[in-house]
Amino acid sequence: MLEALQTLTYQELFFRVALAALFGCLLGLDRDIKNKPVDFRAFMIVCVSTCLVAVLGQELQATYTSDIRGFVSLDLGKIISGALTGIGFLGAGAILKNSDDNKVVGTATGASIWGASIIGLCLGFGYVTLASIGFLTIFIILILVGYIHHIVNGHTDTEKHD
């Protein structure tokens, strides 16, 4: 049996989670196509998971703040900071130093993993417009600005760009 949600309908929950999966997938596909160390599935999992953490935080707050005794105190800021700190470790794992030319690679992937988690949190808290603007901005940065970066740095069209 499904437990009753207090802060949103099941349709809204499915919409938020599905949108998180889609946004995570699209961000991750850019990294996957460019043969980066983290594939699109990880981006989807990060975005969906942080979306669920945000919804869970709202549900827990609604459940326990209705308690007349008031013994439980929830801080949604701690949920946000905990999720972002944890995902930061995952993103840091994508950043590598190439011993051949002493160049650091994977920074865009690490940053976009963290961005996917913020998008998931926005969706989980119901800020669809904010999440959509964030997604579009990060997506444009990865695709368009990444392409411009490699043109400016003199890479050929056959090379995959970051």
Sequence and secondary structure as in RCSB ss.txt:
>XXXX:A:sequence
MLEALQTLTYQELFFRVALAALFGCLLGLDRDIKNKPVDFRAFMIVCVSTCLVAVLGQELQATYTSDIRGFVSLD
LGKIISGALTGIGFLGAGAILKNSDDNKVVGTATGASIWGASIIGLCLGFGYVTLASIGFLTIFIILILVGYIHH
IVNGHTDTEKHD
>XXXX:A:secstr
     SSS HHHHHHHHHHHHHHHHHHHHHHHHTT SS HHHHHHHHHHHHHHHHHHHHHHHHHHT TT      
HHHHHHHHHHHHHHHHHHT EEETTTTEEE HHHHHHHHHHHHHHHHHHTT HHHHHHHHHHHHHIIIIIHHHHH
HHTT  TTS   
